[in-house]
């Protein structure tokens, strides 16, 4: 495919951690949109934003997205605001807006700004887009009480200038179409998509090549647990004890435990970036004043004030990836009075996420039950998403289905490819969620 002008459909995998775009050519072939420039990372565009004050910019605030957002942040961390994983709040009624440099940004505001920069960095390939856009959405949104209708409303506003004919499809169904293109015979497949905010499952019956309808969905399920939750477990065990978690403060003659909400926010990327505001910092300074041990709370304040969220979570990500290939790895982070150097065994990490894995397995069992299919009736299992590389996750599927039935590949790109393929079908609305 030489140009986006020949594309028949666009698949948009707007992920919690990364965003990927694929174009379909109308003949059953798809191609990733590669991003251009010094900071480009191929066809994967980081789902991140960086804001900084600039007089000539819209509302006096300039912005960047993707890997360019990371570059801007690293150049001037104290004068910028770095926002990552903002997809996690799409279905949250408690999130109304983020105050960035004293200006309100709703989810759809951030989403539109993000897509504008994504289009710009595509080097012209997305300036003219196909009429038909297939957008991935999780089976279950992230959050304690996710509101799917609210998320849909916000997505509609975010995407209103991106396409004219927009369909929403469950993300694992996109991955199922991508995997089905590899198969040469009928099969019943289970797709497990391990994203940054959610883990989603779909069971799909795949017909032989050339069939009028290649894929028939049987059941889906999902849960708001995935890569970001695993990061949370690492931060909870290695970092939060140094920031005051479990500590106490004095109030009206009583000794009270420091509220856990501060630590929950700090350990969540989607909320940590928003803690650098006057109200939160004033509350933390009062806590430090009244704390039995004020030093740990002071460390938290310093990390927030000096915008150290990105380097902290970068260290967490390096540890998680290292433990996918080694039995033991070093966690190292040092900044603003907080220095952590710890050897972490894979077994420790697996213990920290054990309850999360049990809940993920229960969500998978729910999909099997809805499809009225036993594990032995699944011919192939396709694992996708970055967290599918974690050995404990792979072991879960090996144990339930046998290693010979497990397939992987295109962990970051398969959903976008499959969404674009769905866009080629005569009526994508049949897949709409």
C-alpha angles and dihedrals in degrees: 000000000000101000143016086238088076094049118116098194142004126223115206118194101187100187135186091242105016138016124213130186126199131184124212120214098208093251101081096273128113135192132198119240106241117210121229133223143058094294095044119130100197115257095343117092116191112237094232140116133203123198130193135168117264124161096218095049130093108290086353091289123109123199145193133191141204119012088340088064089057091050092051092048094049091051093056114005096166094052097046142061117227117202123188135168092022089151086075092075096049093103097034115112089191090063110079103153143336118237107224116177087345093302123113121241120186121204091260091050091056091043094053092048089048093052092046091058092043089057092047093051092049087081096234097314092110100036088099110033131191115264091239117068122179112200123195120228130180120256088232121019123230120260141071096277105010117198107210093188091054091048090051091051091050093046090051091054092044093051102037092106096037101069142359100217109039127178126183117217131179108262097232089055088059089052089048091057090048092051093042089062087067095053123093099187138039116283144164107233137190115210119199116191115194107193133167097268107018143026114218134187132198130179112208134179110221118204126208118285113280095031117143089242113024099186129041116186115223104178144338138200138171147180134205094243124103143107097336090053090052088052088051091056091054093048091046093054102037108026114024095062087063092051098056105276108156091018127124140228135196122246125171092337094312129112109227134179115251106260112264093220092082091055093045090053093046091052094050117078093207091057104029091069089057097050093085095091131114096250096052094043092048089052091050092049090054089049090051090051092053099035121116087225108024096180098082092048088050089056091054091050091050093050092050095044093048094046095240096153095102097050090044094053091041087060090047091052092049090053093049092050092046091053089055089067104025135049091227135022140173124250110207128177130151128174141125098358095320115107121170126176114165137156109229123195121215087236090059092052092047090052091051092054097036095106091047090053091051090054091047090052090050090054089052090050088052090058091049091049093049090051091045089230129137121221089250090061092061109099098187136015118204117198119196138165128066097277091057085081092067106109094224090057093048089048090054091059094040088055095048101039109014125255093261093067096050121101130181138173140119089043092174102029111036096089094055091048092051094046090054090051090052087054089062093061119102093245115021088176087081087071097041119126 
